[in-house]
Amino acid sequence: MRLARLTCVSCALCVCGVVPSGMFMQIMVTPAIAQVRKAPKGIPGPAVQRLLNMTPAERERALARLPPERRAQVEQRLNRLAQLPPEQRAELQQRYQAFQSLPRDRQDAVRLELQSLRALPPRLRQRRLASPGFQREYSPEEQRLLRESLGLPGVQ
């Protein structure tokens, strides 16, 4: 929580031009990437898809091996995913595959940027997305992934 708040404030300072984007990367993103790598990873897309394709008995056996808290999280995600219309599920799968095709360091940067953008109020989020620093730091494909993950059009 503290990291999210600090990242949000730092990102806002970067968007407003108070802190140069290079300094933001050096101060906030590099240490945060190390934390993301240490954090427990969620079930990757293909694993979720495998669980969805299992029979209820097979899924129950697979989930029984997880700690109770983790199991509850996975079940909640599975339920949300299962309730999506097939076309939305397909879009998520395509976005996940595009994300997985990025190099590891770019995945980390995109994941951190997405977390930072979600923490920003809508007005600051739009400013960040339109900023020259954002345009320089992320490829068009990464920008599209970030916008789509936020529920925004892929092209601005």
One Martini backbone bead per residue (centre of mass of N, CA, C, O) as a GRO file, in nm:
protein
  156
    1MET     BB    1   0.060   0.062  -0.022
    2ARG     BB    2   0.298   0.254   0.010
    3LEU     BB    3   0.409   0.213  -0.276
    4ALA     BB    4   0.159   0.310  -0.429
    5ARG     BB    5   0.160   0.597  -0.312
    6LEU     BB    6   0.448   0.672  -0.395
    7THR     BB    7   0.411   0.618  -0.696
    8CYS     BB    8   0.181   0.815  -0.742
    9VAL     BB    9   0.333   1.070  -0.660
   10SER     BB   10   0.572   1.036  -0.855
   11CYS     BB   11   0.404   1.028  -1.112
   12ALA     BB   12   0.279   1.307  -1.077
   13LEU     BB   13   0.547   1.461  -1.083
   14CYS     BB   14   0.620   1.367  -1.368
   15VAL     BB   15   0.370   1.473  -1.521
   16CYS     BB   16   0.423   1.779  -1.413
   17GLY     BB   17   0.758   1.810  -1.432
   18VAL     BB   18   0.923   1.791  -1.158
   19VAL     BB   19   1.012   1.502  -1.257
   20PRO     BB   20   1.204   1.333  -1.436
   21SER     BB   21   1.162   1.035  -1.590
   22GLY     BB   22   1.444   0.919  -1.535
   23MET     BB   23   1.428   0.958  -1.229
   24PHE     BB   24   1.181   0.789  -1.179
   25MET     BB   25   1.305   0.525  -1.273
   26GLN     BB   26   1.543   0.527  -1.068
   27ILE     BB   27   1.376   0.562  -0.797
   28MET     BB   28   1.111   0.368  -0.851
   29VAL     BB   29   1.122   0.131  -1.063
   30THR     BB   30   1.370  -0.038  -0.998
   31PRO     BB   31   1.287  -0.118  -0.705
   32ALA     BB   32   1.001  -0.225  -0.783
   33ILE     BB   33   1.084  -0.461  -0.959
   34ALA     BB   34   1.204  -0.625  -0.730
   35GLN     BB   35   0.931  -0.657  -0.581
   36VAL     BB   36   0.775  -0.799  -0.804
   37ARG     BB   37   0.965  -1.049  -0.822
   38LYS     BB   38   0.908  -1.128  -0.512
   39ALA     BB   39   0.631  -1.156  -0.560
   40PRO     BB   40   0.367  -1.330  -0.579
   41LYS     BB   41   0.237  -1.508  -0.826
   42GLY     BB   42   0.006  -1.545  -1.035
   43ILE     BB   43  -0.185  -1.710  -1.227
   44PRO     BB   44  -0.147  -1.790  -1.526
   45GLY     BB   45  -0.339  -1.801  -1.796
   46PRO     BB   46  -0.306  -2.106  -1.875
   47ALA     BB   47  -0.383  -2.213  -1.592
   48VAL     BB   48  -0.666  -2.101  -1.586
   49GLN     BB   49  -0.760  -2.246  -1.839
   50ARG     BB   50  -0.716  -2.529  -1.731
   51LEU     BB   51  -0.917  -2.505  -1.497
   52LEU     BB   52  -1.165  -2.444  -1.679
   53ASN     BB   53  -1.128  -2.732  -1.840
   54MET     BB   54  -1.201  -2.878  -1.604
   55THR     BB   55  -1.339  -3.065  -1.404
   56PRO     BB   56  -1.472  -3.028  -1.101
   57ALA     BB   57  -1.294  -3.250  -0.970
   58GLU     BB   58  -1.018  -3.157  -1.078
   59ARG     BB   59  -1.030  -2.871  -0.965
   60GLU     BB   60  -1.058  -2.948  -0.669
   61ARG     BB   61  -0.785  -3.093  -0.647
   62ALA     BB   62  -0.608  -2.850  -0.732
   63LEU     BB   63  -0.716  -2.648  -0.509
   64ALA     BB   64  -0.649  -2.824  -0.249
   65ARG     BB   65  -0.327  -2.751  -0.267
   66LEU     BB   66  -0.401  -2.482  -0.162
   67PRO     BB   67  -0.412  -2.231   0.021
   68PRO     BB   68  -0.692  -2.085   0.137
   69GLU     BB   69  -0.638  -1.793   0.039
   70ARG     BB   70  -0.551  -1.865  -0.251
   71ARG     BB   71  -0.799  -2.022  -0.329
   72ALA     BB   72  -1.000  -1.788  -0.307
   73GLN     BB   73  -0.867  -1.615  -0.526
   74VAL     BB   74  -0.888  -1.816  -0.759
   75GLU     BB   75  -1.194  -1.859  -0.750
   76GLN     BB   76  -1.267  -1.566  -0.805
   77ARG     BB   77  -1.126  -1.548  -1.083
   78LEU     BB   78  -1.274  -1.781  -1.217
   79ASN     BB   79  -1.558  -1.666  -1.189
   80ARG     BB   80  -1.512  -1.408  -1.349
   81LEU     BB   81  -1.417  -1.545  -1.611
   82ALA     BB   82  -1.667  -1.737  -1.655
   83GLN     BB   83  -1.873  -1.478  -1.684
   84LEU     BB   84  -1.763  -1.412  -1.941
   85PRO     BB   85  -1.776  -1.351  -2.244
   86PRO     BB   86  -1.614  -1.498  -2.501
   87GLU     BB   87  -1.499  -1.234  -2.628
   88GLN     BB   88  -1.365  -1.127  -2.368
   89ARG     BB   89  -1.188  -1.371  -2.315
   90ALA     BB   90  -1.032  -1.348  -2.582
   91GLU     BB   91  -0.913  -1.068  -2.531
   92LEU     BB   92  -0.756  -1.145  -2.277
   93GLN     BB   93  -0.582  -1.360  -2.412
   94GLN     BB   94  -0.446  -1.172  -2.617
   95ARG     BB   95  -0.325  -0.977  -2.410
   96TYR     BB   96  -0.157  -1.187  -2.263
   97GLN     BB   97   0.015  -1.275  -2.506
   98ALA     BB   98   0.136  -0.997  -2.560
   99PHE     BB   99   0.268  -0.971  -2.284
  100GLN     BB  100   0.440  -1.240  -2.301
  101SER     BB  101   0.611  -1.129  -2.558
  102LEU     BB  102   0.758  -0.970  -2.374
  103PRO     BB  103   1.008  -0.879  -2.217
  104ARG     BB  104   1.069  -0.899  -1.889
  105ASP     BB  105   1.136  -0.595  -1.839
  106ARG     BB  106   0.872  -0.494  -1.983
  107GLN     BB  107   0.671  -0.635  -1.805
  108ASP     BB  108   0.749  -0.488  -1.548
  109ALA     BB  109   0.698  -0.200  -1.651
  110VAL     BB  110   0.400  -0.240  -1.731
  111ARG     BB  111   0.295  -0.335  -1.459
  112LEU     BB  112   0.376  -0.080  -1.299
  113GLU     BB  113   0.223   0.124  -1.471
  114LEU     BB  114  -0.055   0.007  -1.423
  115GLN     BB  115  -0.058   0.046  -1.119
  116SER     BB  116  -0.016   0.353  -1.129
  117LEU     BB  117  -0.261   0.427  -1.306
  118ARG     BB  118  -0.480   0.305  -1.114
  119ALA     BB  119  -0.399   0.512  -0.873
  120LEU     BB  120  -0.499   0.732  -1.044
  121PRO     BB  121  -0.665   0.979  -1.131
  122PRO     BB  122  -0.813   1.035  -1.427
  123ARG     BB  123  -0.668   1.304  -1.497
  124LEU     BB  124  -0.373   1.200  -1.445
  125ARG     BB  125  -0.387   0.960  -1.631
  126GLN     BB  126  -0.424   1.121  -1.894
  127ARG     BB  127  -0.164   1.284  -1.869
  128ARG     BB  128   0.028   1.045  -1.875
  129LEU     BB  129  -0.065   0.923  -2.152
  130ALA     BB  130   0.006   1.217  -2.301
  131SER     BB  131   0.291   1.214  -2.239
  132PRO     BB  132   0.610   1.218  -2.358
  133GLY     BB  133   0.727   1.007  -2.162
  134PHE     BB  134   0.533   0.780  -2.232
  135GLN     BB  135   0.601   0.772  -2.537
  136ARG     BB  136   0.907   0.698  -2.487
  137GLU     BB  137   0.888   0.445  -2.278
  138TYR     BB  138   0.665   0.329  -2.485
  139SER     BB  139   0.547   0.135  -2.696
  140PRO     BB  140   0.279   0.099  -2.888
  141GLU     BB  141   0.207  -0.181  -2.769
  142GLU     BB  142   0.226  -0.098  -2.470
  143GLN     BB  143   0.017   0.126  -2.484
  144ARG     BB  144  -0.216  -0.053  -2.572
  145LEU     BB  145  -0.215  -0.243  -2.330
  146LEU     BB  146  -0.264  -0.027  -2.115
  147ARG     BB  147  -0.529   0.090  -2.223
  148GLU     BB  148  -0.689  -0.177  -2.233
  149SER     BB  149  -0.647  -0.245  -1.924
  150LEU     BB  150  -0.818   0.035  -1.859
  151GLY     BB  151  -1.056   0.061  -2.085
  152LEU     BB  152  -0.922   0.185  -2.331
  153PRO     BB  153  -0.834   0.287  -2.608
  154GLY     BB  154  -0.555   0.189  -2.797
  155VAL     BB  155  -0.600   0.468  -2.943
  156GLN     BB  156  -0.540   0.833  -2.930
   0.00000   0.00000   0.00000
